[in-house]
């Protein structure tokens, strides 16, 4: 087992990697639509996922049930969730989209309740705080929000929550988390290429899309770091660590304002902190 401090750093890096991913997508000058952007990010991140799956999984046997669950989880997470996230980032910003995404924790708890899991008063309070943060993002007073971005953020949150739920079922039913990551990426790339078969797929391989490739690598590193930390530390510790994502995205999007053209303002920072606090309460 790795040193505990190293594992905590790995758990924290999940939120850092994904927060950076959100800001890089926001600052991208790519002209691709969300579907081509998704394919580019998956392809660029695939080697990272493949390498770590080779090291930590080693292609040992897993059950057919888990493979099916991982395939469905990948389609829901990426082809529905991440594609919608890219729409949200472009319309309501990296900060707003990352805060909205914390709703996936609330949705995940609701899915768990549907199969008999109990919710503590502390978790209920955490869920309420996350909902407040999401409302703060959706309603910005005099600043008009694009409804399309809000809806996309909600879809992304539901997609992520359902994918995590399905992946957990896959792990329980004879699977492996690193196998799940590789299967999810592989199935999603294949499905996205099928969807885009009548378009100019080669257009994703352009120097104008370098930022999207970088975002894909960052997302895959976040994905791998999440599984390494989860296996060693458990969900109750990793969940709040990885959900510094909105804080990271909110800070970086302001730092790189010249690229993102996004200023979250005081409301954005407060919403990010409230969301993180809510996630922390739901994890303890």
ZIBEL-V466074 format. One record per helix or strand of 2 or more residues. SS is the DSSP state (H for helix, E for strand). FROM is the first residue (numbers start at 1). TO is the last residue. Records with the same first field share a line. If there is no record, write none. Layout:
BEGIN
SS->FROM-TO, FROM-TO
END
This chain:
BEGIN
H->4-27, 34-56, 64-101, 103-114, 121-138, 147-172, 177-195, 201-204, 207-233, 235-242, 245-255, 257-260, 265-283
END
